[in-house]
Amino acid sequence: MKKYIKLTIATFLLIVTNSCSNNTKSLINVEEVSPWCILGFDSLERTPKQRIAMLKEMGFTRYGYNRGKGEFGEMQKEFNLAKANNIEIVSVFVWLNAKRDSIGKLSPSNQTLLSNLELVEQKPTIWLSFSNNFFKELSQEESIELSIEMIQFVKLKADQLGCKLALYNHHGWFGNPHNQVKILEKLKDDSITMVYNFHHAQEYVNEFPEIVKKITPYLSFVNLNGVKKEGPQILPIGKGDYEFEMMEHLNKEGFNGPWGILGHVKTEDVQKVLKRNVDGLKQWNSN
């Protein structure tokens, strides 16, 4: 009888401990957050030197390099400046469009981007996404097979550069997280991960509790944003209806970063846009 009671108490304590652990919210260190979509989304049109200075002033130690206006003349300079200032460039965005990119051949701008990556010391993760024109008039299976072939082609180039590769959810067929999970299941390559973006999640809000269970094993990054079903697409963290709830679901499934915050507003000083998102993170930490 005594053994039974001891076992019952031990089991009870284990359940309580696990329950508390699962409900523990992960706080977010602002210094470890990565600003994203800040090139080409800045009314002040900062130079690389000014952008690095702004990030340092705000206390950021990392950020993502998006293609901005498609001009890569200063890309090497920016990477070198970031490294000299102890700022990590964690990601670079590669957008594939069927009008310009195909298996075995990338567009001139994408070729230039990859050539620049070959010449810099920092080797960010390539965040890869597809225009929906790749999948017009294709069946589900044909779309998956085409995605796999194209991803494997880009992965070969990423390996040669010393960069990792992650799938990025945008709009359309490739932006559907269910489709990305099917692609990753078929690829069977643990080195390829997934980036999930809250600013492309509006249509999946109702099913997010189920989606997060499927995507968490593949997640390497989550970019945060305010989320309302009816939009707008770009909204400060804390000004939506669902983002904190979505973050809780991610926590419960074991994901606690790394996180990104957005610039992504062309008509404003990006520092002010980032500040609003930082305030949203502070709201999350204080709740």
Order of alpha helices (4+ residues) and beta strands (2+ residues): alpha-beta-alpha-beta-alpha-beta-alpha-beta-alpha-beta-alpha-beta-alpha-beta-alpha-beta-alpha
